[in-house]
């Protein structure tokens, strides 16, 4: 069993990408949208796993409701 990715909800995807680059020296991939899940997202490839950064597109999506409870964002899930 291996770690696929760690998913982190962020209130501002562009700011999170900037932090990953400037603070941690990590590059993010392309920004995508998953309309079914109601999110904008990108991945940081760490070689043996990834960090998934997700921002809700709407307040009433599952990720939007998570962000309403945790306004600064936070760990959403781990995927093995």
GROMACS elastic network, one bead per residue, 0.5 to 0.9 nm:
[ bonds ]
;  ai    aj funct       b0    kb
    1    80     6  0.65969   500
    2    48     6  0.84856   500
    2    49     6  0.81917   500
    2    79     6  0.87547   500
    2    80     6  0.55317   500
    3     6     6  0.79045   500
    3    48     6  0.78343   500
    3    49     6  0.59718   500
    3    50     6  0.82962   500
    3    78     6  0.75051   500
    3    79     6  0.61767   500
    4    48     6  0.78493   500
    4    49     6  0.51177   500
    4    50     6  0.63490   500
    4    51     6  0.87130   500
    4    78     6  0.77271   500
    4    79     6  0.53629   500
    4    80     6  0.50919   500
    5    43     6  0.87397   500
    5    49     6  0.54541   500
    5    51     6  0.53569   500
    5    52     6  0.64471   500
    5    77     6  0.84806   500
    5    78     6  0.60013   500
    5    79     6  0.53313   500
    5    80     6  0.71754   500
    6    49     6  0.81003   500
    6    50     6  0.64511   500
    6    52     6  0.59328   500
    6    53     6  0.85346   500
    6    75     6  0.75356   500
    6    76     6  0.78531   500
    6    77     6  0.61183   500
    6    79     6  0.64135   500
    7    50     6  0.85530   500
    7    51     6  0.59745   500
    7    53     6  0.60235   500
    7    54     6  0.71686   500
    7    74     6  0.85984   500
    7    75     6  0.61365   500
    7    76     6  0.54577   500
    7    77     6  0.52327   500
    7    78     6  0.61558   500
    7    79     6  0.79332   500
    8    51     6  0.73652   500
    8    52     6  0.60885   500
    8    53     6  0.50761   500
    8    54     6  0.61781   500
    8    55     6  0.87326   500
    8    73     6  0.71590   500
    8    74     6  0.54334   500
    8    76     6  0.53740   500
    8    77     6  0.73193   500
    9    13     6  0.87452   500
    9    52     6  0.83889   500
    9    53     6  0.59831   500
    9    55     6  0.58391   500
    9    56     6  0.80103   500
    9    63     6  0.72331   500
    9    66     6  0.80309   500
    9    67     6  0.70809   500
    9    72     6  0.85349   500
    9    74     6  0.53399   500
    9    75     6  0.63756   500
    9    76     6  0.61724   500
   10    13     6  0.60550   500
   10    15     6  0.87623   500
   10    16     6  0.68953   500
   10    53     6  0.65879   500
   10    54     6  0.59210   500
   10    55     6  0.52993   500
   10    56     6  0.82071   500
   10    67     6  0.76608   500
   10    71     6  0.85364   500
   10    72     6  0.68446   500
   10    74     6  0.68005   500
   11    15     6  0.85890   500
   11    16     6  0.84085   500
   11    54     6  0.83886   500
   11    55     6  0.58747   500
   11    56     6  0.76707   500
   11    67     6  0.70334   500
   11    71     6  0.70397   500
   11    72     6  0.63663   500
   11    73     6  0.60199   500
   12    15     6  0.54183   500
   12    16     6  0.62941   500
   12    17     6  0.87845   500
   12    54     6  0.87620   500
   12    55     6  0.64292   500
   13    16     6  0.50262   500
   13    17     6  0.61558   500
   13    18     6  0.86212   500
   13    31     6  0.88843   500
   13    40     6  0.75305   500
   13    41     6  0.73926   500
   13    42     6  0.82582   500
   13    53     6  0.69835   500
   13    54     6  0.68059   500
   13    55     6  0.57788   500
   14    17     6  0.51512   500
   14    18     6  0.62914   500
   14    19     6  0.87342   500
   15    18     6  0.50383   500
   15    19     6  0.62202   500
   15    20     6  0.86785   500
   16    19     6  0.50255   500
   16    20     6  0.61802   500
   16    21     6  0.86507   500
   16    53     6  0.76789   500
   17    20     6  0.51095   500
   17    21     6  0.62957   500
   17    22     6  0.86381   500
   17    26     6  0.86370   500
   17    27     6  0.78177   500
   17    28     6  0.64860   500
   17    42     6  0.84512   500
   17    53     6  0.82853   500
   18    21     6  0.51687   500
   18    22     6  0.59503   500
   18    23     6  0.80759   500
   19    22     6  0.52006   500
   19    23     6  0.53336   500
   19    24     6  0.70717   500
   19    25     6  0.85667   500
   19    26     6  0.87497   500
   20    23     6  0.57564   500
   20    24     6  0.51307   500
   20    25     6  0.62247   500
   20    26     6  0.52554   500
   20    27     6  0.68782   500
   20    28     6  0.76402   500
   20    44     6  0.84416   500
   21    24     6  0.57641   500
   21    27     6  0.56794   500
   21    28     6  0.77521   500
   22    25     6  0.56715   500
   22    26     6  0.78375   500
   23    26     6  0.81844   500
   24    27     6  0.89261   500
   26    44     6  0.69100   500
   26    45     6  0.83611   500
   26    46     6  0.84491   500
   27    43     6  0.87475   500
   27    44     6  0.61848   500
   27    45     6  0.77727   500
   28    31     6  0.82454   500
   28    42     6  0.64060   500
   28    43     6  0.56400   500
   28    45     6  0.72645   500
   29    42     6  0.58070   500
   29    43     6  0.55417   500
   29    44     6  0.63191   500
   29    45     6  0.77732   500
   30    41     6  0.84031   500
   30    42     6  0.60328   500
   30    43     6  0.76894   500
   31    40     6  0.67975   500
   31    41     6  0.56022   500
   31    43     6  0.81126   500
   32    39     6  0.83718   500
   32    40     6  0.56170   500
   32    41     6  0.53462   500
   32    42     6  0.63340   500
   33    36     6  0.88949   500
   33    37     6  0.86629   500
   33    38     6  0.75459   500
   33    39     6  0.57294   500
   33    41     6  0.61588   500
   33    42     6  0.88012   500
   33    57     6  0.85237   500
   34    37     6  0.55012   500
   34    38     6  0.58108   500
   34    39     6  0.53746   500
   34    40     6  0.63894   500
   34    41     6  0.76951   500
   35    39     6  0.64807   500
   35    40     6  0.83679   500
   35    57     6  0.81937   500
   36    39     6  0.81061   500
   37    56     6  0.85010   500
   37    57     6  0.88381   500
   37    61     6  0.70892   500
   37    62     6  0.75678   500
   37    63     6  0.80026   500
   38    55     6  0.85811   500
   38    56     6  0.58994   500
   38    57     6  0.51730   500
   38    58     6  0.64130   500
   38    60     6  0.88569   500
   38    61     6  0.58374   500
   38    62     6  0.78961   500
   38    63     6  0.75447   500
   38    64     6  0.82608   500
   39    54     6  0.62003   500
   39    55     6  0.54393   500
   39    58     6  0.77891   500
   39    61     6  0.81924   500
   39    63     6  0.73049   500
   39    64     6  0.85383   500
   40    53     6  0.83162   500
   40    54     6  0.57446   500
   40    55     6  0.52353   500
   40    56     6  0.63481   500
   40    57     6  0.64753   500
   41    52     6  0.68914   500
   41    53     6  0.54972   500
   41    55     6  0.63564   500
   41    56     6  0.87383   500
   42    51     6  0.83641   500
   42    52     6  0.58708   500
   42    53     6  0.54667   500
   42    54     6  0.68531   500
   43    50     6  0.62781   500
   43    51     6  0.55410   500
   43    53     6  0.61977   500
   43    54     6  0.88539   500
   44    49     6  0.86760   500
   44    50     6  0.54311   500
   44    51     6  0.50147   500
   44    52     6  0.64829   500
   44    53     6  0.79722   500
   45    48     6  0.78578   500
   45    49     6  0.64630   500
   45    51     6  0.67327   500
   45    52     6  0.88301   500
   46    49     6  0.53305   500
   46    50     6  0.53158   500
   46    51     6  0.74990   500
   47    50     6  0.73086   500
   54    63     6  0.80396   500
   55    63     6  0.72798   500
   55    64     6  0.78475   500
   55    67     6  0.85805   500
   55    73     6  0.89330   500
   56    59     6  0.68350   500
   56    60     6  0.88152   500
   56    61     6  0.69013   500
   56    62     6  0.81581   500
   56    63     6  0.53995   500
   56    64     6  0.50083   500
   56    65     6  0.87232   500
   56    67     6  0.78862   500
   57    60     6  0.88745   500
   57    61     6  0.75755   500
   57    63     6  0.84992   500
   57    64     6  0.73450   500
   58    61     6  0.56671   500
   58    62     6  0.89679   500
   58    63     6  0.83061   500
   58    64     6  0.58834   500
   58    65     6  0.89344   500
   59    62     6  0.81830   500
   59    63     6  0.77790   500
   59    65     6  0.61634   500
   59    67     6  0.81616   500
   59    68     6  0.76058   500
   60    63     6  0.80334   500
   60    64     6  0.55959   500
   60    65     6  0.60129   500
   61    65     6  0.61710   500
   61    66     6  0.85598   500
   62    65     6  0.51907   500
   62    66     6  0.62814   500
   62    67     6  0.87425   500
   63    67     6  0.61673   500
   63    68     6  0.85867   500
   63    76     6  0.86091   500
   64    67     6  0.50901   500
   64    68     6  0.62144   500
   64    69     6  0.88411   500
   65    69     6  0.65063   500
   65    70     6  0.86614   500
   66    69     6  0.53023   500
   66    70     6  0.61719   500
   66    71     6  0.82630   500
   66    73     6  0.79605   500
   66    74     6  0.89335   500
   66    76     6  0.82068   500
   67    71     6  0.50771   500
   67    72     6  0.72634   500
   67    73     6  0.57246   500
   67    74     6  0.82183   500
   68    71     6  0.55072   500
   68    73     6  0.87926   500
   69    73     6  0.86977   500
   70    73     6  0.53134   500
   70    74     6  0.69517   500
   71    74     6  0.86180   500
   73    76     6  0.85476   500
   75    78     6  0.82482   500
